[in-house]
Amino acid sequence: MRTLRLVLCVLSLILFSVNFAKAEEDKLVAIVNNEVITEHDKKEYLNILFLQLSDQIDGEQLKSEMKKAEDEAVTRLIEDKLIVQEAKNKGLNIDDREIEQRYKAIKNNFQSETEFDLYLKMHNLTPADIKNKIKDQLLMRTIIETEVKDKVFVHPQEVTEYYNTHKVELKEPERIELDSILVKNAGNEWDTEAKMQEILKKLRAGQDFSKLRQEYSDSQPIGTVKKGTLNEEIEKVVFNLKPQEVSKPVKTNNGIYLFKLINKIPESEQGLEETREQIYQMLFEKKFTEKLASWLDGLKEKAYILVK
């Protein structure tokens, strides 16, 4: 009898946990016109976004993007819902072949179909969930192109005027051409240090830097870089080198670097033709962002939106 009571008690706890989790997922987050957004929709949005972003970025950048996405999730879901609703109202549709193509691209990021299926189960997703989200994203892209992007225009005179008033900002910054040797951390700090000391010993004996790079380096040479684009600690070292000078070893999270300055290219003014495309893209992006925000505001003004 005692065993039966214990089993019933455990079962009731399991059922309570399942029901509680389901209740949490069913929790209303927002209402947009005649459609609802639930906590489940929010989790699904973040899980699918993680799937897509992990194909492009990783590490701290991925964590940072996902944290930002989580903070803005409800706002993004409301805006996405409004855009998709507008696309459907205008009779837009997406070719199933394009949806399948993008679905396969996501699936191919996994080592095997088993790994992909496991990810879906872990995050309570189905292939249909992913395909529906892909379709929504393609609908949003299509209507934004027709209603916003295609209506943005940058006149050539605007490009010229911007150039004439921003010549100083458009200067090509100081650049340097670097050769580099990287000894990656291989789990044993002593081995990494010993390998670098071996390279330094050969350099002092007169061996060629580029040949030692070919023999020892775990990465390709850095090449030509602009000021302000490197790690701060590395930049302090390399921009103070003289041509043909070799730096002291520089420790990073990735390993130990050794740099040789090949050439210094001083800051220089760029002409209109050299910067025309850069200015055009910058002005276009600014106008597009403003027009998109205005268009979205118009959709929101016409809609019924309730955030819980």
Stockholm file with secondary structure:
# STOCKHOLM 1.0

chainA/1-308         MRTLRLVLCVLSLILFSVNFAKAEEDKLVAIVNNEVITEHDKKEYLNILFLQLSDQIDGEQLKSEMKKAEDEAVTRLIEDKLIVQEAKNKGLNIDDREIEQRYKAIKNNFQSETEFDLYLKMHNLTPADIKNKIKDQLLMRTIIETEVKDKVFVHPQEVTEYYNTHKVELKEPERIELDSILVKNAGNEWDTEAKMQEILKKLRAGQDFSKLRQEYSDSQPIGTVKKGTLNEEIEKVVFNLKPQEVSKPVKTNNGIYLFKLINKIPESEQGLEETREQIYQMLFEKKFTEKLASWLDGLKEKAYILVK
#=GR chainA/1-308 SS CHHHHHHHHHHHHHHHHHHHHHHHHTCEEEEETTEEEEHHHHHHHHHHHHHHHTTTCCHHHHHHHHHHHHHHHHHHHHHHHHHHHHHHHTTCCCCHHHHHHHHHHHHTTSSSHHHHHHHHHHTTCCHHHHHHHHHHHHHHHHHHHHHTGGGCCCCHHHHHHHHHHCTTTTSBCCEEEEEEEEEECCSCHHHHHHHHHHHHHHHHTTCCHHHHHHHHCSSCCCEEEETTSSCHHHHHHHTTCCTTCBCCCEECSSEEEEEEEEEEECCBCCCHHHHHHHHHHHHHHHHHHHHHHHHHHHHHHHSCEEEC
#=GC SS_cons         CHHHHHHHHHHHHHHHHHHHHHHHHTCEEEEETTEEEEHHHHHHHHHHHHHHHTTTCCHHHHHHHHHHHHHHHHHHHHHHHHHHHHHHHTTCCCCHHHHHHHHHHHHTTSSSHHHHHHHHHHTTCCHHHHHHHHHHHHHHHHHHHHHTGGGCCCCHHHHHHHHHHCTTTTSBCCEEEEEEEEEECCSCHHHHHHHHHHHHHHHHTTCCHHHHHHHHCSSCCCEEEETTSSCHHHHHHHTTCCTTCBCCCEECSSEEEEEEEEEEECCBCCCHHHHHHHHHHHHHHHHHHHHHHHHHHHHHHHSCEEEC
//
